[in-house]
Amino acid sequence: MSQIVRADVALALIAFLCLGLTDFIRKRGTLAGASPTTYLLVETAILLAILPLMALITERGAISLDSGVLTYAPLSGITISIALLALMYGLRLGEGSTVIPLARLGLALATVLSLLLLHEQITWSKALGLALTVAAVFLLSR
């Protein structure tokens, strides 16, 4: 019996695949001697070239600077800049198999914050998944 995949799950899987590939490619870049700051500048330039096209397709070109964008985008812009710089310098110094899982442990933090501050529902499977995620990262980083 076939089941239709939920759109949110399908998009999360695409993000998972692309983030994994991105981290691997970043590690290859550091191994090739790339400067982390310059690497991220070029990566961001590509992103800035793609995003207007995506806005045209998904939002019919109408970019809305609402309070959600003006309040939270600058904050996440700061945190992602710090995160990516720390990740790139960490990849330059250490193994991807250690640095990347530790950096991605942020998913556990985001989950806990969503549960506590956004009052999302906690289930036994979410709690177990969170515990297994932390345990897996601990084991991978040893």
C-alpha positions as a Markdown table, in Angstrom:
| # | Residue | x | y | z |
|---|---|---|---|---|
| 1 | Met | 0.0 | 0.0 | 0.0 |
| 2 | Ser | 1.5 | 3.3 | -1.0 |
| 3 | Gln | 1.4 | 6.4 | 1.2 |
| 4 | Ile | 1.8 | 9.9 | 0.0 |
| 5 | Val | 4.8 | 11.7 | 1.7 |
| 6 | Arg | 3.9 | 14.8 | 3.5 |
| 7 | Ala | 5.3 | 18.0 | 1.9 |
| 8 | Asp | 7.0 | 19.1 | 5.1 |
| 9 | Val | 8.8 | 15.7 | 5.5 |
| 10 | Ala | 9.8 | 15.7 | 1.8 |
| 11 | Leu | 11.3 | 19.2 | 2.1 |
| 12 | Ala | 13.1 | 18.2 | 5.3 |
| 13 | Leu | 14.6 | 15.2 | 3.5 |
| 14 | Ile | 15.8 | 17.5 | 0.7 |
| 15 | Ala | 17.3 | 19.8 | 3.2 |
| 16 | Phe | 19.0 | 16.8 | 5.0 |
| 17 | Leu | 20.5 | 15.7 | 1.7 |
| 18 | Cys | 21.7 | 19.1 | 0.7 |
| 19 | Leu | 23.1 | 20.0 | 4.1 |
| 20 | Gly | 25.0 | 16.8 | 4.3 |
| 21 | Leu | 26.4 | 17.3 | 0.8 |
| 22 | Thr | 27.2 | 20.9 | 1.7 |
| 23 | Asp | 29.2 | 20.0 | 4.8 |
| 24 | Phe | 31.1 | 17.3 | 2.9 |
| 25 | Ile | 31.9 | 19.8 | 0.1 |
| 26 | Arg | 33.0 | 22.4 | 2.7 |
| 27 | Lys | 35.4 | 19.8 | 4.2 |
| 28 | Arg | 36.8 | 19.1 | 0.7 |
| 29 | Gly | 37.3 | 22.9 | 0.3 |
| 30 | Thr | 39.2 | 23.2 | 3.5 |
| 31 | Leu | 41.4 | 20.2 | 2.5 |
| 32 | Ala | 42.1 | 22.0 | -0.8 |
| 33 | Gly | 43.4 | 25.0 | 1.2 |
| 34 | Ala | 40.4 | 27.3 | 0.9 |
| 35 | Ser | 40.2 | 30.3 | 3.3 |
| 36 | Pro | 37.1 | 29.8 | 5.4 |
| 37 | Thr | 36.1 | 33.5 | 5.1 |
| 38 | Thr | 36.6 | 33.7 | 1.3 |
| 39 | Tyr | 34.9 | 30.3 | 0.8 |
| 40 | Leu | 31.8 | 31.5 | 2.7 |
| 41 | Leu | 31.8 | 34.8 | 0.7 |
| 42 | Val | 31.7 | 32.9 | -2.6 |
| 43 | Glu | 29.1 | 30.5 | -1.3 |
| 44 | Thr | 27.0 | 33.4 | -0.2 |
| 45 | Ala | 27.4 | 35.1 | -3.6 |
| 46 | Ile | 25.9 | 32.0 | -5.2 |
| 47 | Leu | 23.1 | 32.0 | -2.7 |
| 48 | Leu | 22.4 | 35.6 | -3.4 |
| 49 | Ala | 22.3 | 34.9 | -7.1 |
| 50 | Ile | 19.8 | 32.0 | -6.6 |
| 51 | Leu | 17.4 | 33.6 | -4.1 |
| 52 | Pro | 15.9 | 36.3 | -6.4 |
| 53 | Leu | 14.9 | 33.6 | -8.8 |
| 54 | Met | 13.3 | 31.6 | -6.0 |
| 55 | Ala | 11.4 | 34.6 | -4.8 |
| 56 | Leu | 10.1 | 35.1 | -8.4 |
| 57 | Ile | 9.0 | 31.5 | -8.5 |
| 58 | Thr | 7.6 | 31.0 | -5.0 |
| 59 | Glu | 6.4 | 34.4 | -4.0 |
| 60 | Arg | 5.7 | 35.8 | -7.5 |
| 61 | Gly | 8.5 | 38.3 | -7.1 |
| 62 | Ala | 6.8 | 40.1 | -4.1 |
| 63 | Ile | 9.3 | 40.3 | -1.3 |
| 64 | Ser | 7.6 | 41.2 | 1.9 |
| 65 | Leu | 9.6 | 42.9 | 4.7 |
| 66 | Asp | 7.1 | 42.1 | 7.4 |
| 67 | Ser | 7.8 | 42.1 | 11.1 |
| 68 | Gly | 8.8 | 38.4 | 11.1 |
| 69 | Val | 11.5 | 39.1 | 8.5 |
| 70 | Leu | 12.7 | 42.4 | 10.0 |
| 71 | Thr | 12.8 | 41.0 | 13.6 |
| 72 | Tyr | 14.2 | 37.5 | 13.1 |
| 73 | Ala | 16.2 | 37.5 | 9.9 |
| 74 | Pro | 18.9 | 39.8 | 11.3 |
| 75 | Leu | 19.2 | 37.6 | 14.4 |
| 76 | Ser | 19.5 | 34.4 | 12.5 |
| 77 | Gly | 21.9 | 36.1 | 10.0 |
| 78 | Ile | 24.2 | 36.9 | 12.9 |
| 79 | Thr | 24.0 | 33.4 | 14.4 |
| 80 | Ile | 24.4 | 31.6 | 11.0 |
| 81 | Ser | 27.4 | 33.7 | 10.2 |
| 82 | Ile | 29.1 | 32.8 | 13.5 |
| 83 | Ala | 28.0 | 29.1 | 13.1 |
| 84 | Leu | 29.4 | 28.8 | 9.5 |
| 85 | Leu | 32.7 | 30.6 | 10.4 |
| 86 | Ala | 33.2 | 28.3 | 13.4 |
| 87 | Leu | 32.3 | 25.3 | 11.3 |
| 88 | Met | 34.7 | 26.2 | 8.5 |
| 89 | Tyr | 37.6 | 26.8 | 10.9 |
| 90 | Gly | 36.7 | 23.7 | 12.8 |
| 91 | Leu | 36.8 | 21.7 | 9.6 |
| 92 | Arg | 40.1 | 23.2 | 8.8 |
| 93 | Leu | 41.5 | 22.0 | 12.1 |
| 94 | Gly | 39.7 | 18.7 | 12.7 |
| 95 | Glu | 38.0 | 15.7 | 11.1 |
| 96 | Gly | 34.7 | 16.2 | 9.4 |
| 97 | Ser | 33.4 | 13.0 | 11.1 |
| 98 | Thr | 33.9 | 14.8 | 14.5 |
| 99 | Val | 33.2 | 18.5 | 13.7 |
| 100 | Ile | 30.1 | 18.1 | 11.6 |
| 101 | Pro | 28.1 | 15.9 | 14.0 |
| 102 | Leu | 29.0 | 18.3 | 16.9 |
| 103 | Ala | 27.9 | 21.3 | 14.9 |
| 104 | Arg | 24.7 | 19.6 | 13.8 |
| 105 | Leu | 23.8 | 18.9 | 17.5 |
| 106 | Gly | 22.2 | 22.3 | 17.1 |
| 107 | Leu | 19.1 | 20.4 | 15.9 |
| 108 | Ala | 18.8 | 19.0 | 19.5 |
| 109 | Leu | 19.0 | 22.6 | 20.8 |
| 110 | Ala | 16.4 | 23.8 | 18.3 |
| 111 | Thr | 14.1 | 20.9 | 19.3 |
| 112 | Val | 14.4 | 21.6 | 23.0 |
| 113 | Leu | 13.8 | 25.4 | 22.4 |
| 114 | Ser | 10.7 | 24.6 | 20.3 |
| 115 | Leu | 9.3 | 22.3 | 23.0 |
| 116 | Leu | 10.0 | 24.8 | 25.8 |
| 117 | Leu | 9.4 | 28.2 | 24.2 |
| 118 | Leu | 6.9 | 27.4 | 21.4 |
| 119 | His | 5.0 | 24.8 | 23.4 |
| 120 | Glu | 5.3 | 22.2 | 20.8 |
| 121 | Gln | 4.0 | 18.8 | 21.9 |
| 122 | Ile | 6.6 | 16.4 | 23.4 |
| 123 | Thr | 6.0 | 12.7 | 22.7 |
| 124 | Trp | 7.8 | 9.7 | 23.8 |
| 125 | Ser | 9.2 | 9.1 | 20.3 |
| 126 | Lys | 10.5 | 12.7 | 20.2 |
| 127 | Ala | 12.1 | 12.4 | 23.6 |
| 128 | Leu | 13.7 | 9.1 | 22.6 |
| 129 | Gly | 14.8 | 10.5 | 19.3 |
| 130 | Leu | 16.4 | 13.5 | 21.0 |
| 131 | Ala | 18.2 | 11.3 | 23.5 |
| 132 | Leu | 19.4 | 9.0 | 20.7 |
| 133 | Thr | 20.6 | 12.0 | 18.7 |
| 134 | Val | 22.7 | 13.3 | 21.6 |
| 135 | Ala | 24.1 | 9.8 | 22.2 |
| 136 | Ala | 24.9 | 9.3 | 18.5 |
| 137 | Val | 26.8 | 12.7 | 18.4 |
| 138 | Phe | 28.6 | 11.8 | 21.5 |
| 139 | Leu | 29.7 | 8.5 | 20.1 |
| 140 | Leu | 30.7 | 10.0 | 16.7 |
| 141 | Ser | 32.8 | 12.7 | 18.3 |
| 142 | Arg | 35.0 | 10.3 | 20.3 |
